């Protein structure tokens, strides 16, 4: 263990942390550029074969960056995409980033450290950092926005150079250390453990923008919101934002186990996909899309009283045409992803003749992330963590997500030696209650790894 890691884990003072020397290398889950063709012609692109755990060089900090000792991270589907090298190898993103010149050139390496969620301790700050200091406990907003672009002044997500950290950049979160911009930092909720806090930023921020933000569906009290994949990482936070905002979540899941998880989050109306006869190829058959849409619409009306005002979409090809069909006249389909395929087809008559809307949404800007964070601080929204793996088994955790065997989020301990650490407000934690804070704990298939 390095002197710096030892100082952080022992709760050393900021001055002691700053005096501890930086290690030349650190342990990280990463991809290698030499492997980008390894899955050519392979049906099962098993991410455990491409993700490597090993030492990588410690990068130099830019003036507007901080170095975070990563106590915990979590698995997102963007790491699965990176590790499959689909739809394109993310090394191309690193090359594009480097073309800006200057400090951006560091990102173009023959390796990429992946991961977009982080809770940890600031151990170094760049010369231009003003609002953060060594020793601060933080979570990391997963978007790197370019504050020098005009569009970013209105919405950080609208800049051409905004990037998803650890997906479109290097030096991500599934490691002992992460390099982030100061404009990505948010204070860690004091009542949460490292692993709980690390499970939230990407999925919670994304769901908040999709549903609550004025740039998303603008959900209001009483809205019926149909949530695909309601027991997954995005869906688990969508359920909570809908309930917290006075809406009515209607979850769609793929098994009775996942239905139970959705109910544990407060989703009173849950539909099993087996009731709809939906397979991953249904989106390719217009007749089957309409039939499935009619079945789904009937179930929603029977159980919720009317067609959904909003459909929360991220599964893509298999469900998108159904979503456009089933949302009410004048309703909104809001989408942030396409895990079942990017090429969507839908019957446009049901869009234009019934005055429906499709909104594309991507991650969250910093203000939206802070607004979502405030709800975590109050205990109104809680972590969707269901399991914890050590960094040594992070590739296996990615495989669980790749094969859709998880419920909610899988956390990964990076520098933290065990679960349960990082709580600095035990009184608030006790008031909220352990059961309330961990509604999904233990629900992911297989034994917890820690």
C-alpha positions in Angstrom: 0.0 0.0 0.0 1.3 3.4 -0.9 1.9 6.1 1.7 -0.9 8.2 0.1 -3.4 5.3 0.3 -2.4 4.6 3.9 -2.9 8.3 4.8 -6.4 8.4 3.2 -7.5 5.1 4.8 -6.2 6.1 8.2 -8.2 9.4 8.2 -5.1 11.6 8.0 -5.4 15.3 8.0 -5.5 17.2 4.7 -1.9 18.4 5.3 -0.7 14.9 5.9 -2.5 13.6 2.7 -1.0 16.5 0.7 2.5 15.6 2.0 2.2 11.9 1.2 3.9 11.2 -2.2 1.9 10.3 -5.2 2.5 6.7 -6.4 3.9 6.4 -9.9 1.3 3.8 -10.8 -2.1 2.7 -9.5 -4.4 -0.3 -9.9 -7.2 0.1 -12.4 -9.7 -1.8 -14.5 -8.9 -0.9 -18.0 -9.0 -1.8 -21.7 -6.2 -2.1 -24.1 -6.2 -0.7 -27.6 -4.5 -3.9 -28.9 -7.7 -5.9 -28.0 -10.2 -3.9 -30.0 -10.6 -6.7 -32.7 -10.8 -9.6 -30.2 -14.5 -10.0 -30.6 -14.7 -9.8 -34.4 -17.0 -12.6 -35.4 -17.7 -13.7 -31.8 -21.3 -14.1 -30.8 -20.8 -13.8 -27.0 -18.6 -10.7 -26.4 -17.8 -11.7 -22.8 -16.5 -8.5 -21.2 -14.5 -10.5 -18.7 -12.1 -11.3 -21.5 -11.4 -7.6 -22.5 -11.4 -5.9 -19.1 -8.0 -6.1 -17.5 -7.0 -5.3 -13.9 -3.5 -4.0 -13.5 -1.2 -1.1 -12.9 -1.4 2.0 -15.1 0.8 5.2 -14.9 -0.4 8.1 -12.7 -1.3 11.0 -15.0 -0.4 14.6 -14.4 -3.2 16.9 -13.2 -4.4 19.8 -15.4 -5.0 23.2 -13.5 -8.8 22.7 -13.4 -8.6 19.0 -12.2 -8.5 17.1 -9.0 -7.2 13.6 -8.1 -9.7 11.6 -6.2 -8.8 8.5 -4.1 -11.7 6.3 -5.2 -13.3 4.6 -2.2 -16.0 3.0 -4.3 -17.5 2.9 -7.8 -20.3 1.1 -9.5 -21.1 -0.6 -12.8 -23.0 1.2 -15.6 -23.9 -0.2 -19.0 -21.5 2.2 -20.7 -18.6 0.2 -19.3 -20.2 -2.9 -21.0 -20.3 -1.0 -24.3 -16.7 0.0 -23.9 -15.6 -3.5 -23.1 -17.5 -5.0 -26.1 -15.9 -2.3 -28.3 -19.4 -1.5 -29.6 -20.9 0.3 -31.4 -17.4 1.7 -31.9 -14.2 1.3 -29.8 -14.2 4.0 -27.2 -10.5 4.5 -28.0 -11.9 6.7 -30.9 -13.4 9.0 -28.3 -9.9 9.3 -26.7 -8.4 10.2 -30.1 -11.1 12.8 -30.7 -10.6 14.3 -27.2 -6.8 14.5 -27.8 -7.3 16.6 -31.0 -8.2 19.6 -28.8 -4.5 19.7 -27.8 -3.0 20.7 -24.6 -4.0 18.7 -21.5 -6.5 16.7 -23.5 -3.7 14.9 -25.3 -3.1 12.9 -22.1 -6.3 10.9 -22.7 -5.1 9.3 -25.9 -3.2 6.3 -24.4 -3.0 2.6 -25.5 -5.2 1.9 -22.5 -8.4 3.3 -21.1 -9.4 3.3 -17.4 -13.2 2.9 -17.4 -16.0 3.7 -15.0 -18.3 6.7 -14.5 -19.4 6.5 -10.9 -17.3 7.5 -7.9 -17.3 8.3 -4.2 -14.0 9.2 -2.7 -11.6 11.7 -1.1 -9.8 14.6 -2.9 -6.1 14.0 -2.5 -4.7 16.6 -5.0 -6.0 19.8 -6.6 -4.8 21.6 -9.7 -3.5 25.2 -9.5 -6.8 26.6 -10.8 -9.2 24.8 -8.4 -10.9 27.2 -6.0 -13.9 25.6 -4.4 -12.5 22.2 -3.4 -9.6 21.2 -1.2 -7.6 18.1 -0.2 -9.5 16.0 2.2 -13.0 16.8 0.9 -15.3 13.8 0.6 -17.1 13.8 -2.7 -19.1 12.0 -5.3 -18.3 12.6 -9.0 -20.8 14.0 -11.5 -20.1 11.8 -14.6 -20.1 14.6 -17.2 -17.2 16.7 -18.3 -18.6 19.8 -19.8 -16.6 22.4 -21.6 -17.3 25.7 -19.8 -15.6 27.6 -22.6 -18.3 26.7 -25.1 -21.1 29.2 -25.4 -23.8 26.5 -25.4 -22.5 25.1 -22.1 -23.4 28.4 -20.4 -27.1 27.6 -21.0 -26.8 23.8 -20.5 -23.6 21.9 -20.0 -25.0 19.0 -22.0 -25.4 21.1 -25.1 -21.7 21.7 -25.7 -20.0 19.8 -28.5 -17.1 18.9 -26.3 -19.1 17.5 -23.3 -18.0 13.9 -22.5 -19.0 11.1 -20.3 -16.2 10.5 -17.8 -14.6 7.1 -18.0 -16.5 6.3 -21.3 -15.5 9.1 -23.6 -12.5 10.1 -21.5 -9.6 8.2 -19.8 -8.7 7.9 -16.1 -12.2 6.8 -15.0 -13.6 5.5 -11.7 -13.0 1.7 -11.6 -9.6 2.2 -10.1 -7.8 3.3 -7.0 -7.6 6.9 -8.3 -9.6 9.0 -10.7 -8.8 12.2 -12.5 -11.8 14.6 -12.7 -12.5 18.2 -13.3 -13.4 20.4 -10.3 -16.7 21.1 -12.1 -17.6 17.5 -11.6 -17.6 17.4 -7.9 -20.5 17.2 -5.5 -20.3 16.7 -1.7 -20.8 13.2 -0.6 -24.1 12.7 1.4 -22.8 12.4 4.9 -25.2 9.6 6.0 -24.3 7.2 3.1 -21.5 4.6 3.0 -18.9 4.9 0.2 -20.5 2.1 -1.8 -24.0 3.5 -1.4 -22.9 7.0 -2.5 -21.0 5.6 -5.5 -24.1 3.8 -6.8 -26.1 7.0 -7.5 -24.6 9.7 -9.7 -24.9 8.5 -13.3 -28.3 6.8 -13.1 -29.9 9.1 -10.7 -28.8 12.2 -12.6 -29.9 10.8 -15.9 -33.3 9.8 -14.5 -33.8 13.2 -12.9 -33.1 15.1 -16.2 -35.4 12.7 -18.1 -38.4 13.1 -15.7 -38.1 16.2 -13.5 -35.9 18.7 -15.3 -37.5 21.4 -17.6 -35.3 19.8 -20.3 -37.0 16.5 -20.0 -40.6 15.3 -19.7 -41.5 17.8 -17.0 -43.4 15.3 -14.9 -46.2 16.7 -12.8 -48.3 15.5 -9.9 -50.7 12.7 -10.9 -48.8 11.8 -14.1 -48.8 8.1 -15.0 -45.2 7.2 -16.0 -44.5 3.8 -17.7 -41.0 2.7 -16.8 -39.2 0.0 -18.8 -36.6 -1.9 -16.9 -38.1 -0.7 -13.7 -35.8 -2.8 -11.5 -32.5 -1.8 -13.2 -30.2 1.1 -12.3 -32.1 3.8 -14.3 -35.5 2.3 -13.5 -34.9 2.1 -9.8 -34.3 5.9 -9.6 -37.1 6.7 -12.0 -39.6 4.9 -9.7 -38.4 7.0 -6.8 -38.5 10.4 -8.6 -42.0 9.6 -9.9 -43.3 8.7 -6.4 -41.5 11.6 -4.8 -43.0 14.0 -7.3 -46.5 12.8 -6.8 -46.7 10.7 -10.0 -47.8 7.1 -10.5 -45.0 4.7 -11.6 -46.0 1.7 -13.7 -43.0 -0.6 -13.9 -42.2 -3.2 -16.6 -39.9 -6.0 -15.6 -38.7 -9.3 -16.9 -39.3 -11.6 -13.9 -41.2 -12.0 -10.7 -38.0 -11.4 -8.7 -37.5 -8.1 -10.4 -41.2 -7.3 -9.9 -40.6 -7.7 -6.1 -37.6 -5.4 -6.4 -39.7 -2.7 -8.1 -42.4 -3.0 -5.5 -39.7 -2.6 -2.8 -38.9 0.8 -4.3 -42.5 1.9 -4.1 -43.8 0.8 -7.5 -47.4 -0.2 -6.8 -48.2 -1.2 -10.4 -45.8 -3.7 -12.0 -46.2 -5.5 -15.3 -44.2 -8.6 -16.2 -43.0 -8.6 -19.8 -44.3 -12.2 -20.1 -47.8 -10.8 -20.0 -47.0 -8.9 -23.2 -45.1 -11.6 -25.1 -42.3 -9.2 -25.9 -39.0 -10.5 -27.2 -35.9 -8.6 -28.3 -37.0 -8.9 -32.0 -40.6 -7.7 -31.6 -39.5 -4.2 -32.6 -38.7 -5.5 -36.1 -42.3 -6.5 -36.8 -44.8 -3.7 -37.1 -47.8 -5.9 -36.5 -46.3 -7.4 -33.4 -45.4 -3.9 -32.1 -49.1 -2.8 -32.4 -50.4 -6.0 -30.8 -47.9 -5.7 -27.9 -48.8 -2.1 -27.6 -52.5 -2.8 -27.4 -51.9 -5.5 -24.7 -49.7 -3.1 -22.7 -52.1 -0.2 -23.1 -55.0 -2.4 -21.8 -53.1 -3.5 -18.8 -52.0 0.1 -17.9 -55.6 1.4 -18.2 -56.9 -1.5 -16.2 -54.4 -1.0 -13.4 -53.7 2.8 -13.5 -56.9 4.2 -14.9 -55.7 5.6 -18.2 -52.8 5.5 -20.7 -49.4 6.7 -19.6 -48.6 10.4 -19.8 -44.9 9.7 -20.0 -42.9 6.6 -21.1 -39.4 6.3 -19.6 -37.4 4.7 -22.4 -33.8 3.3 -22.4 -34.2 -0.2 -23.8 -34.5 0.9 -27.4 -35.2 -1.3 -30.4 -37.2 -3.9 -28.7 -39.6 -1.5 -27.0 -39.5 1.9 -28.7 -42.3 1.4 -31.2 -44.5 0.1 -28.4 -43.7 3.2 -26.3 -44.7 5.5 -29.1 -47.9 3.6 -29.6 -48.9 3.3 -25.9 -48.3 6.8 -24.6 -51.4 8.9 -24.4 -52.5 11.5 -27.0 -50.2 14.5 -26.4 -47.9 12.4 -24.2 -44.1 12.2 -24.1 -41.6 9.4 -24.7 -38.3 10.4 -23.2 -35.3 8.3 -24.1 -31.7 8.1 -22.9 -30.4 4.8 -24.4 -30.9 1.7 -26.5 -29.5 -1.3 -24.8 -31.5 -3.7 -27.1 -30.4 -1.9 -30.3 -30.0 1.6 -31.7 -32.0 1.4 -34.9 -35.6 2.1 -33.8 -38.8 1.7 -35.9 -42.2 3.0 -35.0 -45.5 3.8 -36.8 -45.3 7.6 -37.3 -49.1 7.9 -37.6 -49.4 7.4 -33.8 -46.8 10.2 -33.3 -48.1 12.9 -35.5 -51.8 12.3 -35.6 -51.9 12.0 -31.8 -49.6 14.9 -31.2 -47.1 12.9 -29.1 -43.5 14.0 -28.4 -40.1 12.2 -28.3 -37.4 13.8 -26.2 -33.8 12.7 -26.4 -32.0 13.0 -23.0 -28.4 12.4 -22.1 -27.0 12.3 -18.6 -27.5 15.6 -16.6 -25.9 19.0 -16.3 -24.2 19.9 -13.0 -27.2 21.9 -11.7 -29.5 18.9 -12.3 -27.0 16.6 -10.6 -26.9 18.9 -7.5 -30.7 19.0 -7.5 -30.9 15.2 -7.5 -28.1 15.2 -4.9 -30.2 17.4 -2.6 -32.9 14.7 -2.5 -30.3 12.1 -1.5 -29.1 14.4 1.3 -32.7 14.6 2.7 -33.3 10.9 2.4 -36.2 11.4 -0.1 -34.3 9.3 -2.6 -32.2 6.3 -1.6 -29.5 4.2 -3.2 -30.5 1.5 -5.6 -27.5 -0.7 -4.7 -28.2 -4.4 -4.6 -24.7 -6.0 -4.3 -21.0 -5.1 -3.7 -18.0 -6.6 -5.4 -14.3 -5.9 -4.8 -12.2 -4.2 -7.5 -10.5 -7.6 -8.1 -13.9 -8.9 -9.3 -15.2 -5.8 -11.1 -15.0 -7.6 -14.5 -17.3 -10.3 -13.2 -19.7 -7.6 -11.9 -19.7 -6.1 -15.5 -20.6 -9.5 -16.8 -23.6 -9.7 -14.5 -24.8 -6.3 -15.9 -24.0 -7.4 -19.5 -26.2 -10.5 -19.0 -29.0 -8.5 -17.3 -28.8 -10.5 -14.1 -28.6 -7.5 -11.8 -31.2 -5.6 -9.9 -30.6 -1.9 -9.4 -26.9 -1.1 -9.2 -23.8 -3.2 -8.4 -21.2 -1.3 -6.4 -17.5 -1.9 -6.5 -15.1 -1.3 -3.6 -11.9 0.3 -4.9 -9.8 1.7 -2.1 -12.2 1.1 0.7 -11.2 -2.1 2.5 -14.7 -3.2 3.5 -18.4 -2.2 3.3 -20.0 0.2 5.7 -17.3 2.9 5.8 -17.6 6.6 5.1 -20.6 7.5 7.2 -20.1 10.9 8.9 -23.6 11.6 10.0 -24.8 8.5 11.9 -27.7 10.3 13.5 -29.3 11.1 10.2 -28.7 7.6 9.0 -30.4 6.2 12.1 -33.4 8.5 11.5 -33.8 7.4 7.9 -33.2 3.7 8.8 -31.1 0.9 7.3 -34.1 -0.8 5.7 -35.2 2.4 4.0 -31.6 3.1 2.8 -31.1 -0.3 1.3 -34.4 -1.5 -0.3 -32.6 -3.6 -2.9 -29.7 -5.0 -0.9 -29.1 -8.7 -1.6 -31.5 -8.9 -4.6 -28.9 -9.4 -7.4 -28.5 -13.1 -8.4 -25.8 -15.0 -6.6 -24.0 -14.3 -3.4 -22.7 -10.9 -2.6 -18.9 -10.8 -3.1 -18.2 -8.9 0.1 
